[in-house]
Amino acid sequence: MEQVRAALPARLAQSVASAGLDGGRLTIGVVGAVWASRLRYSSDAIRKRVAKSLGKEVLTVRIRVVPPAV
């Protein structure tokens, strides 16, 4: 999750509740639909930055709205 947050501007990074990489798909959980929409616009840049940071191939990015952690 830290690699995803590091790839984002501070306000967007705060909205990330979870992140995981499985089979080349990066799934990012955010705490609201507005944040999800904003992240979708920059998903290609996120994909490239996270792939470089992890040294792994990231083929797709999936963004989901998740309940905020309590």
PLY file of the C-alpha trace (Angstrom):
ply
format ascii 1.0
element vertex 70
property float x
property float y
property float z
element edge 69
property int vertex1
property int vertex2
end_header
0.00 0.00 0.00
2.87 2.38 0.68
4.10 2.15 -2.93
0.64 3.17 -4.14
0.43 6.07 -1.72
3.92 7.21 -2.70
2.81 7.34 -6.36
-0.04 9.74 -5.57
-0.46 13.37 -4.56
-0.97 13.73 -0.79
-4.75 14.28 -0.86
-5.36 11.24 -3.04
-2.91 9.13 -1.04
-4.97 9.73 2.11
-8.01 8.18 0.44
-6.31 4.81 -0.12
-7.59 2.24 2.37
-6.07 -0.89 0.83
-3.95 -2.07 -2.07
-2.79 -5.40 -3.37
-1.12 -6.95 -6.38
-2.28 -10.35 -7.62
-1.45 -11.85 -10.98
-0.46 -8.53 -12.50
-3.64 -6.76 -11.36
-3.25 -3.93 -8.87
-6.41 -3.47 -6.81
-6.75 -0.21 -4.89
-9.47 0.33 -2.29
-10.47 3.93 -1.63
-12.89 5.41 0.91
-15.24 7.22 -1.47
-16.62 7.30 -4.99
-15.21 10.77 -5.66
-11.69 9.55 -4.87
-12.21 6.44 -7.00
-13.14 8.61 -9.97
-10.09 10.79 -9.53
-7.81 7.78 -9.30
-9.28 6.24 -12.45
-8.12 9.26 -14.44
-4.53 8.63 -13.39
-4.58 4.82 -13.28
-2.01 4.45 -16.10
0.50 6.67 -14.31
-0.14 4.83 -11.03
0.36 1.49 -12.77
3.73 2.55 -14.17
5.01 4.10 -10.92
3.99 1.15 -8.75
5.46 -1.37 -11.22
8.76 0.50 -11.17
8.72 0.81 -7.37
7.99 -2.90 -6.82
10.07 -4.19 -9.70
7.09 -6.26 -10.82
4.80 -6.18 -13.82
1.46 -4.44 -13.27
-0.88 -5.11 -16.18
-4.13 -3.57 -14.97
-5.45 -1.36 -12.20
-8.79 -1.94 -10.50
-10.17 0.72 -8.20
-12.89 -0.12 -5.71
-14.80 1.84 -3.10
-14.42 0.22 0.32
-15.81 1.09 3.74
-13.46 3.26 5.80
-11.48 1.48 8.50
-12.80 2.05 12.00
0 1
1 2
2 3
3 4
4 5
5 6
6 7
7 8
8 9
9 10
10 11
11 12
12 13
13 14
14 15
15 16
16 17
17 18
18 19
19 20
20 21
21 22
22 23
23 24
24 25
25 26
26 27
27 28
28 29
29 30
30 31
31 32
32 33
33 34
34 35
35 36
36 37
37 38
38 39
39 40
40 41
41 42
42 43
43 44
44 45
45 46
46 47
47 48
48 49
49 50
50 51
51 52
52 53
53 54
54 55
55 56
56 57
57 58
58 59
59 60
60 61
61 62
62 63
63 64
64 65
65 66
66 67
67 68
68 69
